[in-house]
Amino acid sequence: MKGAPNFKQWPDSVDGMWKIELLRWLGKITGIKTLIETGTCEGVTPWNLRNDFDSIHTIELHAGLFESATKRLSGLRHVKQWYGSSRGELANMINRAGTGPILFWLDAHSSGPHTADDGDVLPFEIETITRLCPDALIVVDDMMSRDQFVGQIDCNFPRGWTCEYRTGEIIMHRAGKYSIPEFE
């Protein structure tokens, strides 16, 4: 995978730079200027999107990866790094992000043995976001199908939300809020 120098593929359906371009494109077509990422890893995503969003919040649970990301992202005042679990900090991150729509990049799921493991936080993340951010646009990384995603968040799929599958990524938004064309 291009982007992160020490990244070990675990399984990844698409190239990392494709994912960054997807987030850049979604921000551009929706006008969303705030990004919240769960799973900073080495800080590649916020670094590559630093000129595309006015505010970026990113959290990492693994101490070594957090330190690597801190070196990469130092000096970027509009990038706020969080150390810990999204389980404990996601609501705080949302509150600190301010008002307006937020693009969420949920990238802290089954990333392999070189990363931290906080169990299955995805159901918690989805519940927190859909409860606190009615204007959210959510992208969930590394999903092999829509059925895998819906099965992972159990029967708690939020009412009134649309779920689309796009080449390894799930895109969620309130029904009718965003019209997401095919990514080119």
Secondary structure as a PSIPRED ss2 file (coil, helix, strand):
# PSIPRED VFORMAT (PSIPRED V4.0)

   1 M C   1.000  0.000  0.000
   2 K C   1.000  0.000  0.000
   3 G C   1.000  0.000  0.000
   4 A C   1.000  0.000  0.000
   5 P C   1.000  0.000  0.000
   6 N C   1.000  0.000  0.000
   7 F C   1.000  0.000  0.000
   8 K C   1.000  0.000  0.000
   9 Q C   1.000  0.000  0.000
  10 W C   1.000  0.000  0.000
  11 P C   1.000  0.000  0.000
  12 D C   1.000  0.000  0.000
  13 S C   1.000  0.000  0.000
  14 V C   1.000  0.000  0.000
  15 D C   1.000  0.000  0.000
  16 G H   0.000  1.000  0.000
  17 M H   0.000  1.000  0.000
  18 W H   0.000  1.000  0.000
  19 K H   0.000  1.000  0.000
  20 I H   0.000  1.000  0.000
  21 E H   0.000  1.000  0.000
  22 L H   0.000  1.000  0.000
  23 L H   0.000  1.000  0.000
  24 R H   0.000  1.000  0.000
  25 W H   0.000  1.000  0.000
  26 L H   0.000  1.000  0.000
  27 G H   0.000  1.000  0.000
  28 K H   0.000  1.000  0.000
  29 I H   0.000  1.000  0.000
  30 T H   0.000  1.000  0.000
  31 G C   1.000  0.000  0.000
  32 I C   1.000  0.000  0.000
  33 K C   1.000  0.000  0.000
  34 T E   0.000  0.000  1.000
  35 L E   0.000  0.000  1.000
  36 I E   0.000  0.000  1.000
  37 E E   0.000  0.000  1.000
  38 T E   0.000  0.000  1.000
  39 G C   1.000  0.000  0.000
  40 T C   1.000  0.000  0.000
  41 C C   1.000  0.000  0.000
  42 E C   1.000  0.000  0.000
  43 G C   1.000  0.000  0.000
  44 V H   0.000  1.000  0.000
  45 T H   0.000  1.000  0.000
  46 P H   0.000  1.000  0.000
  47 W H   0.000  1.000  0.000
  48 N H   0.000  1.000  0.000
  49 L C   1.000  0.000  0.000
  50 R C   1.000  0.000  0.000
  51 N C   1.000  0.000  0.000
  52 D C   1.000  0.000  0.000
  53 F C   1.000  0.000  0.000
  54 D C   1.000  0.000  0.000
  55 S E   0.000  0.000  1.000
  56 I E   0.000  0.000  1.000
  57 H E   0.000  0.000  1.000
  58 T E   0.000  0.000  1.000
  59 I E   0.000  0.000  1.000
  60 E E   0.000  0.000  1.000
  61 L C   1.000  0.000  0.000
  62 H C   1.000  0.000  0.000
  63 A H   0.000  1.000  0.000
  64 G H   0.000  1.000  0.000
  65 L H   0.000  1.000  0.000
  66 F H   0.000  1.000  0.000
  67 E H   0.000  1.000  0.000
  68 S H   0.000  1.000  0.000
  69 A H   0.000  1.000  0.000
  70 T H   0.000  1.000  0.000
  71 K H   0.000  1.000  0.000
  72 R H   0.000  1.000  0.000
  73 L H   0.000  1.000  0.000
  74 S C   1.000  0.000  0.000
  75 G C   1.000  0.000  0.000
  76 L C   1.000  0.000  0.000
  77 R C   1.000  0.000  0.000
  78 H C   1.000  0.000  0.000
  79 V E   0.000  0.000  1.000
  80 K E   0.000  0.000  1.000
  81 Q E   0.000  0.000  1.000
  82 W E   0.000  0.000  1.000
  83 Y E   0.000  0.000  1.000
  84 G C   1.000  0.000  0.000
  85 S C   1.000  0.000  0.000
  86 S H   0.000  1.000  0.000
  87 R H   0.000  1.000  0.000
  88 G H   0.000  1.000  0.000
  89 E H   0.000  1.000  0.000
  90 L H   0.000  1.000  0.000
  91 A H   0.000  1.000  0.000
  92 N H   0.000  1.000  0.000
  93 M H   0.000  1.000  0.000
  94 I H   0.000  1.000  0.000
  95 N H   0.000  1.000  0.000
  96 R H   0.000  1.000  0.000
  97 A H   0.000  1.000  0.000
  98 G C   1.000  0.000  0.000
  99 T C   1.000  0.000  0.000
 100 G C   1.000  0.000  0.000
 101 P C   1.000  0.000  0.000
 102 I C   1.000  0.000  0.000
 103 L E   0.000  0.000  1.000
 104 F E   0.000  0.000  1.000
 105 W E   0.000  0.000  1.000
 106 L E   0.000  0.000  1.000
 107 D C   1.000  0.000  0.000
 108 A C   1.000  0.000  0.000
 109 H C   1.000  0.000  0.000
 110 S C   1.000  0.000  0.000
 111 S C   1.000  0.000  0.000
 112 G C   1.000  0.000  0.000
 113 P C   1.000  0.000  0.000
 114 H C   1.000  0.000  0.000
 115 T C   1.000  0.000  0.000
 116 A C   1.000  0.000  0.000
 117 D C   1.000  0.000  0.000
 118 D C   1.000  0.000  0.000
 119 G C   1.000  0.000  0.000
 120 D C   1.000  0.000  0.000
 121 V C   1.000  0.000  0.000
 122 L H   0.000  1.000  0.000
 123 P H   0.000  1.000  0.000
 124 F H   0.000  1.000  0.000
 125 E H   0.000  1.000  0.000
 126 I H   0.000  1.000  0.000
 127 E H   0.000  1.000  0.000
 128 T H   0.000  1.000  0.000
 129 I H   0.000  1.000  0.000
 130 T H   0.000  1.000  0.000
 131 R H   0.000  1.000  0.000
 132 L H   0.000  1.000  0.000
 133 C C   1.000  0.000  0.000
 134 P C   1.000  0.000  0.000
 135 D C   1.000  0.000  0.000
 136 A C   1.000  0.000  0.000
 137 L E   0.000  0.000  1.000
 138 I E   0.000  0.000  1.000
 139 V E   0.000  0.000  1.000
 140 V E   0.000  0.000  1.000
 141 D C   1.000  0.000  0.000
 142 D C   1.000  0.000  0.000
 143 M C   1.000  0.000  0.000
 144 M C   1.000  0.000  0.000
 145 S C   1.000  0.000  0.000
 146 R H   0.000  1.000  0.000
 147 D H   0.000  1.000  0.000
 148 Q H   0.000  1.000  0.000
 149 F H   0.000  1.000  0.000
 150 V H   0.000  1.000  0.000
 151 G H   0.000  1.000  0.000
 152 Q H   0.000  1.000  0.000
 153 I C   1.000  0.000  0.000
 154 D C   1.000  0.000  0.000
 155 C C   1.000  0.000  0.000
 156 N C   1.000  0.000  0.000
 157 F C   1.000  0.000  0.000
 158 P C   1.000  0.000  0.000
 159 R C   1.000  0.000  0.000
 160 G C   1.000  0.000  0.000
 161 W E   0.000  0.000  1.000
 162 T E   0.000  0.000  1.000
 163 C E   0.000  0.000  1.000
 164 E E   0.000  0.000  1.000
 165 Y E   0.000  0.000  1.000
 166 R E   0.000  0.000  1.000
 167 T C   1.000  0.000  0.000
 168 G C   1.000  0.000  0.000
 169 E E   0.000  0.000  1.000
 170 I E   0.000  0.000  1.000
 171 I E   0.000  0.000  1.000
 172 M E   0.000  0.000  1.000
 173 H E   0.000  0.000  1.000
 174 R E   0.000  0.000  1.000
 175 A C   1.000  0.000  0.000
 176 G C   1.000  0.000  0.000
 177 K C   1.000  0.000  0.000
 178 Y C   1.000  0.000  0.000
 179 S C   1.000  0.000  0.000
 180 I C   1.000  0.000  0.000
 181 P C   1.000  0.000  0.000
 182 E C   1.000  0.000  0.000
 183 F C   1.000  0.000  0.000
 184 E C   1.000  0.000  0.000
